[in-house]
């Protein structure tokens, strides 16, 4: 019988050992769950099992553990971002700040006003001298009108890049009100264009938008999403110690406090032109300094892993060569990929053995 059928259809018996430790028996399947941070020894039958914190262990024959979620053999890859000198060479920007005129209570704009019975093209009206154009209209709604009290949808036919709609001074409105209803549309065009070369190497490509405010980005006419580097993370949630085990809470293992929550934005290789220039266009809503924008490549800086006894582990640098070994321990090391430390048990020859495999001497 397969393990899937045992888990799905088998008779189940639960035993609570306290301290968030549960044993579940399904026919020939023995499963132990541990939901707290620390490890714990559990005696079942005539055997004692060490259960890592925040883990699930599976013993198909009720004796030998074949899988534990806390002992999965996989590598951790740490990447670094490097500026592409070839790509950023000749980066040129043209931009200017623009004051957004505010609407008055008399339904007029502080500036020129044009009246028409249709939506006019923004470039025609502004002569391409402004990135913004306000459209204002209104209508009376009687209580007997079929639309009154019902959810409505606003449809606007426009060729503009972005359109913000405000109904009765609210950005999102589901129902119209009795009497006069006001509709305000803000049409916006995209600015801040520049070009860059496609990086030659096969690594991932990102754009660093540090210094910008908030807006939307396009590469060769394809959106890579909205950006918001000016939004900073809370300065007080970070801590020097991080342990993902245990119950979840929103400020657990928080990093980069006080820094932008959004900074690097991935550019798929399929968006880039091979051997040709690429166009990057930013529509900035809050204001920023595009001179700091940087096209970067991401590459593997470090790989690490914790293999367990009786298992096989493969390390890969994604088409790159492993040049040196920083840390090896055969025993009970602790720490993470940035800060491994030897434990109470260790082999003095572990490093030399691994170096011979990964970094053999030249012939």
Secondary structure in CASP SS format (residue, H / E / C, confidence):
PFRMAT SS
TARGET T0000
AUTHOR 0000-0000-0000
METHOD secondary structure of the structure
MODEL  1
X C 1.00
X C 1.00
X H 1.00
X H 1.00
X H 1.00
X H 1.00
X H 1.00
X H 1.00
X H 1.00
X C 1.00
X C 1.00
X E 1.00
X E 1.00
X E 1.00
X E 1.00
X E 1.00
X E 1.00
X E 1.00
X C 1.00
X C 1.00
X E 1.00
X E 1.00
X E 1.00
X E 1.00
X E 1.00
X E 1.00
X C 1.00
X C 1.00
X E 1.00
X E 1.00
X E 1.00
X E 1.00
X E 1.00
X E 1.00
X C 1.00
X C 1.00
X C 1.00
X C 1.00
X C 1.00
X E 1.00
X E 1.00
X E 1.00
X E 1.00
X E 1.00
X C 1.00
X C 1.00
X E 1.00
X E 1.00
X E 1.00
X E 1.00
X E 1.00
X C 1.00
X C 1.00
X C 1.00
X E 1.00
X E 1.00
X E 1.00
X E 1.00
X E 1.00
X C 1.00
X C 1.00
X C 1.00
X C 1.00
X C 1.00
X C 1.00
X C 1.00
X E 1.00
X E 1.00
X C 1.00
X C 1.00
X C 1.00
X C 1.00
X C 1.00
X C 1.00
X E 1.00
X E 1.00
X E 1.00
X E 1.00
X E 1.00
X E 1.00
X E 1.00
X E 1.00
X E 1.00
X C 1.00
X H 1.00
X H 1.00
X H 1.00
X H 1.00
X C 1.00
X C 1.00
X C 1.00
X C 1.00
X C 1.00
X C 1.00
X C 1.00
X C 1.00
X C 1.00
X C 1.00
X C 1.00
X C 1.00
X C 1.00
X C 1.00
X E 1.00
X C 1.00
X C 1.00
X C 1.00
X C 1.00
X C 1.00
X E 1.00
X C 1.00
X C 1.00
X C 1.00
X C 1.00
X C 1.00
X C 1.00
X C 1.00
X C 1.00
X C 1.00
X C 1.00
X C 1.00
X C 1.00
X H 1.00
X H 1.00
X H 1.00
X H 1.00
X H 1.00
X C 1.00
X C 1.00
X C 1.00
X C 1.00
X C 1.00
X E 1.00
X E 1.00
X E 1.00
X E 1.00
X E 1.00
X E 1.00
X E 1.00
X E 1.00
X E 1.00
X E 1.00
X C 1.00
X C 1.00
X C 1.00
X C 1.00
X C 1.00
X C 1.00
X C 1.00
X C 1.00
X C 1.00
X E 1.00
X C 1.00
X C 1.00
X C 1.00
X C 1.00
X C 1.00
X C 1.00
X C 1.00
X C 1.00
X C 1.00
X C 1.00
X E 1.00
X E 1.00
X E 1.00
X E 1.00
X E 1.00
X E 1.00
X C 1.00
X C 1.00
X E 1.00
X C 1.00
X C 1.00
X C 1.00
X C 1.00
X E 1.00
X C 1.00
X C 1.00
X C 1.00
X E 1.00
X E 1.00
X E 1.00
X E 1.00
X E 1.00
X E 1.00
X E 1.00
X E 1.00
X E 1.00
X E 1.00
X C 1.00
X C 1.00
X E 1.00
X E 1.00
X E 1.00
X E 1.00
X E 1.00
X E 1.00
X E 1.00
X C 1.00
X C 1.00
X C 1.00
X C 1.00
X C 1.00
X C 1.00
X E 1.00
X E 1.00
X E 1.00
X E 1.00
X E 1.00
X C 1.00
X C 1.00
X C 1.00
X C 1.00
X C 1.00
X C 1.00
X E 1.00
X E 1.00
X E 1.00
X E 1.00
X E 1.00
X C 1.00
X C 1.00
X E 1.00
X E 1.00
X E 1.00
X E 1.00
X E 1.00
X E 1.00
X C 1.00
X C 1.00
X C 1.00
X C 1.00
X E 1.00
X C 1.00
X C 1.00
X C 1.00
X C 1.00
X C 1.00
X C 1.00
X C 1.00
X C 1.00
X C 1.00
X C 1.00
X C 1.00
X C 1.00
X C 1.00
X C 1.00
X C 1.00
X C 1.00
X C 1.00
X C 1.00
X C 1.00
X C 1.00
X C 1.00
X C 1.00
X C 1.00
X C 1.00
X C 1.00
X C 1.00
X C 1.00
X E 1.00
X C 1.00
X C 1.00
X C 1.00
X E 1.00
X E 1.00
X E 1.00
X E 1.00
X C 1.00
X H 1.00
X H 1.00
X H 1.00
X C 1.00
X C 1.00
X C 1.00
X C 1.00
X C 1.00
X E 1.00
X E 1.00
X E 1.00
X E 1.00
X E 1.00
X E 1.00
X E 1.00
X E 1.00
X C 1.00
X C 1.00
X C 1.00
X C 1.00
X C 1.00
X H 1.00
X H 1.00
X H 1.00
X C 1.00
X E 1.00
X E 1.00
X E 1.00
X E 1.00
X E 1.00
X E 1.00
X E 1.00
X E 1.00
X E 1.00
X E 1.00
X E 1.00
X E 1.00
X C 1.00
X C 1.00
X C 1.00
X C 1.00
X C 1.00
X C 1.00
X C 1.00
X C 1.00
X C 1.00
X C 1.00
X C 1.00
X C 1.00
X C 1.00
X C 1.00
X C 1.00
X C 1.00
X C 1.00
X C 1.00
X C 1.00
X C 1.00
X C 1.00
X C 1.00
X C 1.00
X C 1.00
X C 1.00
X C 1.00
X C 1.00
X C 1.00
X E 1.00
X C 1.00
X C 1.00
X C 1.00
X C 1.00
X C 1.00
X C 1.00
X E 1.00
X C 1.00
X C 1.00
X C 1.00
X C 1.00
X C 1.00
X C 1.00
X C 1.00
X C 1.00
X H 1.00
X H 1.00
X H 1.00
X H 1.00
X H 1.00
X H 1.00
X H 1.00
X H 1.00
X H 1.00
X C 1.00
X C 1.00
X C 1.00
X C 1.00
X C 1.00
END
